[in-house]
Amino acid sequence: MTVNELLIDRNLTSALIIDDAYDNQPLAKDLAGDEEAWNTFIADIQAEREVIIEVFPAYDDMSSAQLRTSDEFVAAVWRAKGKISDENWNTLFDDYVRATAGDRTFLNVLEEQLRALGITCTTSGRQLPHEAIQVPLIFADLFLGATQEAHDVDESVNKLQTILRGRENEPPVVILMSRSERLNDRKADFRDKAGLLGALFRVSSKNDLIADSNLEKILRRMAQHRPDALRVARFLKSWEDGLDKARREFMISIRRLDLSDYVQVRQVLLNFEGQPLGSYLLDVFDRVLQYEIEGDTGTISAAEDLNNIDSESYAVPYIAQSSDLQHLVYRTIIQNPERLKVRATDCGAPVGFGDVLVRTQIAVDIPKAEQVENVEGKNCSTEGVKDDQPDALLVLTPACDLVRDGGATRVLLIAGKIALLDARSWNYKDSSAPRTPILELDENSRVWVKWNVRDLRMLAPNEIAGLLENSAKYNVIARLRESNALEIQQKVLSSMGRIGLLAPMPATFEVDVRASYLGMDAQLHHYEVPVLSREGGVCFVGRDEDGNHNTRLILTEQAIDDLLAAVGRQQSDAVANSARRSFEALKASKAFEDDIQRGLQVPSPESGYKSISCLRDTANNEKIAEVVGTIARNPAQGKNPTPAHGGLVILLTDKAAGATS
C-alpha cells in the first residue's frame, strides 16, 4: 500500500497548519525581545510625530512602556509602512520580517509536499478557523510568537487543547515543529500539557521535516499505527468518563447510609469483630467503588477493544524514557501509605494483615540482588545482623483474628531479606520462595523482598509493639493488598494451590547504548548516532510465551532511524575482514529494521554477547537466518564480541539506580 493509499484508508487527507508566520501583522509580544530596536524607534520616531498621531491618535496619551505592549500601536505602525520612513519602520520590524519570511518559505514547501501526498491544507495563524475543529492532521508551531518564550509555548498548548476538546475518542495526529533548538527538550512537557498520546504525536525541526522523505516517513508511521492508537485513546477517555460516572453512582449509594446506619453497623457487627468503623468502611467503600467502575459499559467495551491491538505492528516509543511501569506495579500490590494512618483494630493489636515491618537500619545498608538470590531455604537475615532482626517481617495472621478481642494471642510473621531493585533482581521465574517484587522505602529507594518460608515468627502483640515503639527497631512502611498478602500466606501454609492474581506488568530499566563496528585495526569504532548517547534505550523485562525470562531492548524512532542511517553511510572497506560478511548482511537486510523496532532480544547481564540474527529470503523462497551483529548487557570483564559478528556491536550499560537522564 502506498503512503497516499494508506493516508486515504486512515482518513488522514486534510491538515491544519498553525504557525504565527501566517498572521497578517505582528503582535506587541513578537517585538518585546528587541529592547534596543524599541529604544531606537521611540527616539527616532519623534521626527515623524505627526504621521504617527495620524495613524494612532492615542500616541500622546500613552507612555513609552505602554506603547511597547500595545497591539493596536504595533498594528498601526505596521500599516504605516510607506507613510513613515523606511529606516524607522525597518528599525522596529526588520528582524520580524526576516524571521517570518524564512518561516513562510518553509511553510510553502510543507504545503506543497502535503498536497503531493493528497492532503488538502488549511492554514492558520494564532486565530483558529472554525473548520479546524475536525481536521485529523495538525502541524503546529511550538512557539506561537517571534520571541519564542515560554508564554508562546503556552499559547500553542492552548490552541491544541481547544482543538482536542470533544475529540478525545478520536484525537487528531499532531506534529509539533519549530526552528528552535529547544524543541526536543520541550516535547515531553508539551505532550503532557496538551494531553496527547505519544503514538499520535511527533516533533520535528522545520528544516528536517521537509528534508528528503522525512515527512512521508513520519506520516506513514502515524497512519500505520493510528487505529491502535485510537483504541488506547478511547480506553483512556472511557476510564475518565467511567470514573466520573462511577463516582456519582458511588456517592448516591453511600449517601443513603445515615448516622443511624453507621451506629448500627458498629453495634451489631464491629463491636464483636473488634475492627474500627473507619477502617471497615474504607474496605467496604473500596469494593463498592470498584463495583461501579466495573459496571461502566463504555469502559468495559473499550477494554475489550484493546484486545484487537496488533502486537506485531512494531510500534516503538517516540519519546525517550519509557513509562515507569514499576510505578504501576507498586500501586497494584501495595495500599496507599496514607491508609496506614487509619487504625486497623480496636483490640490493641498494633498491626494489620499484610503489614510490612522494615528494620530501621536497612535503609542505609541495602544489599544487592546477588546477595539475596542464593539464600533459597536459608536464613534470610542480612549478613552481620542477628537472626532475631531480619530485614523485614510480614504479618500473615488472618485479619479477623487480629481485629477481634480475644482472637490471636500471638501473631504469625514471616521473615524476609531486602535487596535493591535493579535489572538483575526483576524476573518472573517461579520459585517456592515467595517475594514482594517492589517496595518503596522513600522516593529514591526501590527494593524487593524475598520471604523465607522456613523463618516464621510468632510474636505477642506487646512484643510487636515493642519493636515499633518510637521506631526503635522496625517501622510499618506498607500494607500489601489482600490478594498479594493471601498469595504469600498460601505459599507459607501450603494448604491451598496458588490463587490466580493479576500478572505483574513488565519492568523497565533504562540503559546507555553504544553502537560500534569492528574496524580494520581490530578495534571497535562507534557509529555516529548522537541520539543514542543522549537518549539511550529501555530494557523491558518480562517473560515469553513459555514463561522464560525475556528481555528486549527498545529504542525510540529517531534512534532507530539514525542508527540505520549511520550503518548505511559506513563504507565496507573500513570494516574488519572478519566482520565484513555480517556487516554486508546487515546493510542488505530488509528484516533488521522490523526486528529492531519490535525490540532486540537482550542476553542476561554479565553473560556475554548474543548474536543478532535476521531472516533472509533465498532464491528458492526459503528463509534462512543470517547473523548481522551482536549485543551484550553489562558484559563481564574479559568478554569480547565474536569478530565475525562485528558488523554491529551493541553494548548496553545499566544506568545506576536513581540516575536521571
C-alpha positions in Angstrom: 0.0 0.0 0.0 1.5 3.4 -1.0 1.6 6.2 1.6 -1.1 8.0 -0.4 -3.4 5.0 -0.2 -2.6 4.5 3.5 -3.5 8.1 4.3 -6.8 7.7 2.5 -7.5 4.4 4.3 -6.8 6.1 7.6 -8.9 9.2 6.8 -5.8 11.4 7.1 -6.5 13.5 3.9 -6.8 17.0 5.4 -4.4 19.0 7.5 -4.3 22.2 9.6 -1.0 24.1 9.7 -0.8 26.5 12.7 2.1 29.0 12.5 2.3 32.6 13.5 4.1 33.3 10.2 0.6 33.1 8.7 -0.5 36.2 10.7 -1.0 39.3 8.6 0.7 41.5 11.2 2.8 41.1 14.4 1.7 41.5 18.0 3.5 43.6 20.5 4.9 40.5 22.2 6.6 39.5 18.9 8.8 42.5 19.2 9.3 42.5 23.0 12.6 40.8 22.9 14.4 43.5 20.9 14.8 46.3 23.6 17.5 48.1 21.5 15.2 48.3 18.5 12.4 49.8 20.6 14.7 52.3 22.2 16.0 53.5 18.8 12.5 53.5 17.3 10.9 55.6 20.1 13.7 58.1 20.0 13.8 58.5 16.2 10.1 58.5 15.5 9.7 61.8 17.2 10.8 63.4 13.9 7.7 61.8 12.4 5.3 62.5 15.3 2.5 64.0 13.1 2.3 60.9 10.9 2.3 58.6 14.0 -0.6 60.6 15.5 -2.4 60.4 12.3 -2.3 56.6 12.3 -2.5 56.2 16.0 -4.3 59.2 17.7 -3.7 57.9 21.2 0.1 58.3 20.8 0.5 61.4 23.0 -1.7 59.9 25.8 0.5 56.8 26.3 3.9 56.3 27.8 6.8 54.6 26.1 6.3 51.5 28.2 2.6 51.4 27.2 3.3 51.8 23.5 5.7 48.8 23.6 2.9 46.5 24.9 0.1 47.8 22.8 -1.0 45.5 19.9 -3.0 48.4 18.5 0.0 50.7 18.3 2.2 48.0 16.7 -0.6 47.3 14.2 -0.9 51.0 13.4 2.8 51.4 12.8 2.9 48.1 10.7 0.2 49.5 8.4 2.0 52.9 8.2 4.7 51.4 6.0 5.3 53.9 3.3 3.9 56.7 5.4 6.9 56.8 7.8 10.5 56.5 6.7 11.7 53.1 5.7 14.6 53.5 8.2 12.3 53.9 11.2 9.9 51.2 10.1 12.7 48.7 9.5 14.3 49.5 12.8 11.2 48.0 14.5 10.2 45.3 12.1 13.2 44.2 10.2 14.1 41.2 12.4 10.4 40.1 12.5 10.1 40.3 8.7 13.2 38.3 8.1 12.2 35.6 10.5 8.7 35.5 9.1 10.0 35.3 5.5 12.1 32.3 6.4 9.1 30.5 8.0 6.9 31.4 5.0 9.4 29.7 2.7 9.3 26.6 4.9 5.5 26.7 5.0 5.2 26.9 1.2 7.4 23.8 0.9 5.4 21.9 3.6 2.1 22.7 1.9 3.5 21.6 -1.5 4.7 18.3 0.0 1.4 17.6 1.7 -0.6 18.3 -1.5 1.7 15.9 -3.3 0.6 13.2 -0.8 -3.1 14.0 -1.5 -3.6 16.1 1.7 -5.6 19.3 1.5 -4.3 22.1 3.7 -6.0 24.7 5.9 -3.6 27.4 7.2 -3.9 29.4 10.4 -2.1 32.0 12.4 -2.9 32.5 16.0 -6.6 32.9 15.2 -8.0 29.4 14.6 -10.6 28.9 11.8 -13.8 27.2 12.7 -13.2 24.4 10.2 -10.1 23.4 12.2 -12.1 21.6 14.9 -12.5 18.3 13.0 -9.2 18.2 11.0 -7.5 14.8 11.6 -3.9 16.0 11.0 -2.4 19.1 12.6 1.0 20.7 12.2 1.6 23.2 15.0 4.4 25.6 15.6 5.9 25.1 19.1 6.3 28.8 19.7 3.4 30.8 18.5 5.3 34.1 18.7 8.5 35.6 17.4 10.2 35.9 20.8 10.0 32.1 21.3 9.4 32.4 25.1 7.6 30.1 27.5 4.3 32.0 27.1 4.5 31.3 23.3 4.5 27.6 24.1 1.5 28.0 26.4 -0.4 29.7 23.5 0.4 26.7 21.3 -0.8 24.3 24.0 -4.0 26.3 24.5 -4.7 26.2 20.8 -4.3 22.4 20.7 -6.4 22.0 23.8 -9.2 23.9 22.0 -9.0 21.6 19.0 -8.8 18.4 21.1 -11.7 19.3 23.3 -14.6 17.0 22.5 -12.4 14.8 20.3 -10.9 12.6 23.0 -12.3 9.4 21.4 -10.8 10.2 18.1 -8.0 12.8 18.6 -6.0 14.1 15.6 -2.4 13.3 14.7 -0.3 16.2 15.9 3.2 17.1 14.5 4.9 19.8 16.5 7.5 21.8 14.6 9.9 24.6 15.3 13.2 26.2 14.2 14.2 26.4 17.9 17.0 24.1 19.2 14.9 23.7 22.4 12.3 21.6 20.5 13.5 18.2 21.8 13.7 19.4 25.3 10.1 20.6 25.2 8.4 17.6 23.5 7.6 15.6 26.6 6.3 18.6 28.5 4.2 19.7 25.6 2.7 16.2 25.2 1.7 16.1 28.9 0.2 19.6 29.0 -1.8 19.2 25.8 -3.0 15.7 26.8 -1.6 13.9 23.8 -0.7 10.3 23.3 2.9 9.6 22.1 1.5 7.4 19.4 -0.4 10.3 17.9 2.3 12.9 18.4 5.7 13.8 16.8 8.1 16.7 16.8 10.5 17.8 14.1 12.6 20.8 13.3 11.3 22.7 10.4 14.3 22.0 8.3 14.3 18.2 9.0 10.6 17.9 8.4 10.8 18.9 4.7 14.2 17.3 4.0 14.5 14.1 2.0 11.5 11.9 2.6 11.1 12.6 6.3 7.6 14.0 6.0 6.4 10.9 4.1 8.2 8.6 6.6 6.5 10.3 9.6 3.1 10.2 8.1 3.4 6.6 7.1 4.2 5.6 10.6 1.5 7.7 12.1 -1.1 6.3 9.7 0.0 2.7 10.2 -0.5 2.8 13.9 -3.4 5.2 14.1 -6.2 2.5 14.6 -4.4 1.0 17.6 -3.5 4.5 18.9 -7.2 5.4 18.8 -8.1 2.2 20.7 -5.8 3.4 23.5 -7.2 6.9 23.4 -10.8 5.6 23.6 -9.8 3.4 26.5 -8.3 6.3 28.5 -11.3 8.5 27.7 -13.7 5.8 28.7 -11.8 5.5 32.0 -12.1 9.2 32.6 -15.8 9.2 31.8 -16.4 6.0 33.7 -14.6 7.3 36.8 -16.9 10.4 36.8 -20.0 8.2 36.4 -18.8 5.7 38.9 -18.1 8.4 41.4 -21.7 9.8 41.0 -23.3 6.4 41.4 -21.0 5.6 44.3 -21.9 8.8 46.2 -25.6 8.2 45.6 -25.2 4.7 47.2 -23.2 5.7 50.2 -25.2 8.9 50.9 -28.2 6.6 51.6 -26.4 5.5 54.8 -27.4 7.8 57.6 -25.9 8.3 61.0 -28.1 5.6 62.5 -26.8 3.1 59.9 -23.2 3.8 60.9 -24.2 3.3 64.6 -26.0 0.0 63.9 -23.1 -1.4 61.9 -20.8 -0.7 64.8 -23.2 -2.1 67.4 -24.3 -5.3 65.7 -21.1 -6.2 63.9 -17.9 -4.3 64.7 -18.1 -4.3 68.4 -17.8 -8.1 68.2 -15.3 -8.1 65.4 -13.0 -5.5 67.1 -12.5 -3.5 63.9 -12.8 0.3 63.9 -15.7 1.7 61.9 -13.4 3.9 59.8 -11.1 1.1 58.7 -14.1 -1.2 58.0 -15.9 1.3 55.8 -12.8 2.1 53.8 -12.6 -1.6 52.9 -16.3 -1.7 52.1 -16.3 1.6 50.1 -13.3 0.4 48.1 -15.2 -2.5 46.9 -18.4 -0.6 46.2 -16.5 1.9 44.1 -14.7 -0.9 42.2 -18.1 -2.4 41.5 -19.4 0.8 40.0 -16.3 1.1 37.8 -16.7 -2.5 36.6 -20.2 -1.8 35.6 -19.5 1.1 33.2 -20.3 -0.3 29.8 -18.1 2.2 28.0 -15.0 1.3 30.0 -15.7 -2.4 29.5 -16.2 -2.1 25.8 -13.0 0.0 25.4 -11.1 -2.5 27.4 -12.3 -5.4 25.2 -11.3 -3.4 22.1 -7.7 -3.3 23.4 -7.5 -7.0 22.7 -7.6 -6.1 19.0 -4.3 -4.1 19.1 -1.9 -5.6 16.6 1.1 -6.7 18.7 3.1 -7.4 15.6 2.9 -3.9 14.2 6.2 -2.9 15.9 5.0 0.3 17.4 8.2 1.7 19.0 8.3 4.5 21.7 8.7 8.0 20.3 9.8 9.9 23.5 12.8 8.5 25.4 12.5 7.2 28.9 9.7 4.7 28.8 6.8 4.9 31.2 7.7 3.8 34.7 5.8 0.5 34.8 7.2 -0.4 38.2 5.3 2.7 39.5 2.1 0.9 38.5 3.2 -2.4 39.9 3.8 -0.8 43.3 0.2 0.5 43.3 -1.3 -2.8 42.3 0.2 -4.7 45.3 0.6 -2.0 48.0 -2.1 0.1 49.6 -1.6 3.8 49.7 0.7 4.5 52.7 -1.8 7.1 53.9 -4.1 4.2 54.7 -1.8 3.2 57.5 -3.0 6.2 59.4 -6.4 4.6 59.9 -6.4 2.4 62.9 -6.9 -1.3 61.9 -8.1 -2.7 65.2 -9.8 -1.7 68.4 -8.5 -4.6 70.5 -4.9 -3.4 70.8 -3.1 -5.3 68.0 -0.5 -2.8 66.6 -0.5 -4.3 63.1 -3.0 -5.5 60.4 -3.0 -8.3 58.0 -0.4 -7.7 55.2 1.6 -5.1 57.1 5.3 -5.0 56.2 7.7 -4.2 59.0 11.1 -3.0 57.8 14.2 -2.8 60.1 15.0 0.8 60.8 18.7 0.5 59.7 18.0 -1.4 56.5 17.7 1.9 54.5 21.4 2.6 55.0 22.7 -0.8 54.2 20.7 -2.4 51.4 22.3 -5.5 49.9 22.4 -6.1 46.1 20.4 -8.8 44.3 23.1 -11.4 44.0 23.5 -11.4 47.8 19.8 -12.5 48.1 19.2 -14.9 45.2 21.5 -17.6 46.7 19.7 -17.9 50.0 16.8 -20.2 49.0 15.8 -22.1 52.1 18.5 -20.4 54.2 18.1 -17.9 57.0 17.1 -14.6 55.4 18.8 -12.2 57.8 21.3 -9.7 56.4 24.9 -10.6 56.8 26.2 -9.1 60.0 22.8 -8.8 61.6 21.5 -11.1 64.3 18.9 -13.7 63.4 16.3 -12.0 65.5 16.4 -8.9 63.4 15.6 -9.8 59.8 15.4 -7.1 57.2 11.6 -7.3 57.0 8.6 -9.0 58.7 5.2 -9.6 57.1 2.0 -10.1 59.1 0.2 -13.3 58.0 -2.3 -13.9 60.8 -5.8 -13.7 59.3 -7.4 -10.3 59.6 -10.4 -11.5 61.6 -8.1 -12.9 64.3 -6.2 -9.7 64.6 -9.2 -7.4 65.0 -11.2 -9.5 67.4 -10.8 -9.1 71.1 -9.8 -12.5 72.4 -8.6 -13.6 68.9 -5.0 -14.5 68.2 -2.8 -14.3 71.3 0.3 -14.5 69.0 0.8 -13.0 65.5 2.3 -15.1 62.7 5.0 -13.3 60.8 7.4 -14.4 58.0 10.9 -13.0 57.9 12.4 -11.7 54.6 15.5 -10.3 53.1 15.6 -7.0 51.3 17.7 -6.2 48.3 18.0 -3.3 45.8 15.6 -3.4 42.9 17.6 -3.5 39.7 17.7 -5.3 36.4 19.2 -8.4 38.0 16.5 -8.8 40.6 13.4 -8.4 38.4 12.3 -11.7 37.0 9.3 -13.9 36.5 10.9 -17.2 37.3 8.6 -19.2 39.6 10.1 -20.0 42.9 8.9 -21.7 46.1 10.2 -18.7 48.0 7.5 -16.0 47.8 8.6 -12.5 47.1 7.2 -9.0 47.1 8.6 -7.6 43.8 8.7 -3.9 44.8 8.7 -1.7 47.9 9.4 2.0 48.0 11.4 2.9 51.1 11.3 6.5 50.0 11.2 8.5 46.8 14.6 7.3 45.7 14.9 3.8 47.1 13.2 0.8 45.5 13.7 -2.6 46.9 12.2 -6.1 46.8 11.7 -8.7 49.5 12.4 -12.4 49.4 10.4 -14.1 52.1 11.8 -17.2 53.8 9.2 -19.8 54.3 11.5 -21.5 56.8 11.7 -18.4 59.0 8.3 -17.9 60.7 7.8 -15.9 63.9 5.0 -16.0 66.5 5.1 -12.8 68.5 2.6 -11.5 71.1 1.0 -8.1 70.3 3.0 -6.4 73.0 6.3 -7.8 71.6 5.4 -6.3 68.2 4.5 -3.0 69.9 8.0 -3.1 71.4 9.6 -3.5 68.0 7.7 -0.5 66.7 7.9 1.7 69.8 9.5 5.1 68.8 10.7 3.4 65.6 13.4 1.8 67.7 13.8 -1.3 65.6 11.1 -1.5 62.9 8.7 0.7 61.1 5.4 -0.3 59.3 6.1 1.1 55.9 3.5 -0.6 53.8 0.4 -2.9 53.8 0.0 -5.4 51.0 -3.3 -5.6 49.2 -5.3 -8.5 50.4 -4.7 -10.7 47.3 -1.0 -10.3 47.5 -0.8 -11.0 51.2 -3.0 -14.1 50.7 -0.7 -15.4 48.0 2.2 -15.3 50.4 0.1 -16.8 53.2 -1.0 -19.7 51.0 2.6 -20.4 50.0 3.5 -20.5 53.7 0.7 -22.7 54.7 0.9 -24.9 51.6 -2.6 -26.0 52.2 -4.1 -24.5 49.0 -2.9 -24.0 45.5 -1.7 -20.7 44.4 -4.6 -18.4 43.7 -4.9 -16.5 40.5 -3.6 -13.0 40.6 -3.1 -10.1 38.2 0.2 -10.7 36.4 2.8 -8.0 37.3 3.5 -5.6 34.4 6.9 -5.9 32.8 9.7 -3.9 34.5 11.6 -1.2 32.6 15.2 -0.3 33.1 17.0 2.5 31.4 20.3 1.6 29.7 23.1 3.5 28.0 23.5 2.3 24.4 26.7 2.3 22.3 26.7 1.0 18.7 30.0 0.1 17.1 31.7 -1.9 14.4 35.0 -3.7 14.3 37.5 -1.8 12.2 40.5 -2.8 10.1 42.7 -2.1 13.2 40.7 -4.8 15.1 39.3 -2.0 17.4 35.7 -1.1 17.9 34.7 2.2 16.3 31.5 4.0 17.2 28.8 4.6 14.7 27.9 8.3 14.7 24.5 8.2 16.4 24.4 11.2 18.8 20.7 10.4 19.7 21.8 7.1 21.3 24.2 8.8 23.6 21.6 11.4 24.5 18.5 9.1 24.9 19.9 5.6 25.4 17.3 2.9 25.5 15.0 0.9 27.7 15.1 -2.8 28.6 11.6 -4.3 29.1 12.0 -7.3 31.4 9.2 -9.9 31.4 8.7 -13.5 30.2 8.0 -15.1 26.9 5.1 -17.5 25.9 6.9 -20.4 27.6 7.3 -18.5 30.8 11.1 -18.0 30.3 12.9 -14.8 31.2 12.6 -12.4 28.3 14.4 -9.0 27.9 14.0 -6.7 24.9 15.8 -3.5 24.0 13.5 -0.7 22.9 14.8 2.3 21.2 13.0 5.4 20.0 12.1 6.1 16.4 14.8 8.7 16.0 17.4 6.5 17.5 16.5 3.6 15.1 16.4 5.9 12.1 19.7 7.5 12.9 21.4 4.1 13.6 20.2 2.7 10.3 21.3 5.8 8.5 24.8 5.6 10.1 25.1 1.9 9.1 24.0 2.9 5.5 26.7 5.6 5.4 29.5 3.3 6.6 31.9 2.1 3.9 32.6 -1.7 3.8 36.4 -1.2 3.4 36.6 0.3 6.8 35.2 -2.8 8.5 37.5 -5.7 9.5 37.7 -8.5 7.0 36.4 -11.0 9.7 33.3 -8.8 10.3 32.6 -7.8 6.7 30.2 -10.7 6.0 27.9 -9.8 8.9 28.2 -6.1 8.0 27.2 -6.7 4.4 24.3 -8.8 5.6 23.3 -6.0 8.0 23.2 -3.4 5.2 21.3 -5.7 2.9 18.8 -6.9 5.5 15.2 -5.9 5.0 14.2 -7.6 8.3 16.6 -5.8 10.6 14.5 -2.6 10.8 11.4 -4.5 11.7 13.3 -6.6 14.3 14.9 -3.5 16.0 11.5 -1.8 16.1 10.0 -4.8 17.7 12.8 -4.9 20.2 16.1 -6.8 20.1 16.5 -9.8 22.4 18.9 -9.0 25.2 21.1 -11.6 27.0 21.2 -11.7 30.8 23.5 -9.1 32.4 27.2 -10.2 32.5 26.5 -13.3 30.4 28.5 -12.1 27.4 27.4 -11.3 23.9 24.4 -12.7 22.0 24.3 -12.8 18.2 21.7 -10.8 16.4 20.1 -12.8 13.5 17.7 -11.8 10.8 15.7 -13.9 8.4 16.5 -13.6 4.7 14.6 -15.0 1.7 16.6 -17.2 -0.6 16.2 -17.6 -4.3 14.1 -20.7 -3.6 11.7 -18.7 -1.4 13.2 -20.3 1.7 14.0 -18.3 4.8 17.5 -18.6 6.4 18.9 -16.8 9.4 21.9 -14.6 9.0 24.0 -13.1 11.8 24.1 -9.3 11.4 25.6 -8.3 14.7 25.9 -8.9 18.4 24.5 -7.4 21.6 25.6 -7.6 25.3 24.4 -6.1 28.5 27.0 -5.3 31.2 29.3 -8.0 29.8 31.7 -9.4 32.3 35.3 -8.3 32.2 37.2 -10.2 29.5 34.1 -10.9 27.5 34.6 -9.7 23.9 32.4 -9.9 20.9 33.0 -12.6 18.3 35.0 -10.9 15.5 32.8 -12.4 12.8 29.8 -10.7 14.4 31.5 -7.3 14.5 29.5 -5.5 11.8 27.2 -4.2 14.5 28.2 -4.4 18.2 25.5 -3.1 20.6 26.7 -2.6 24.2 24.2 -1.8 26.9 25.1 -0.5 30.3 22.5 -0.3 33.0 22.1 3.2 34.4 22.8 3.5 38.1 19.7 3.3 40.4 18.3 6.7 40.9 20.2 8.2 37.9 18.4 10.6 35.7 18.9 11.4 32.1 
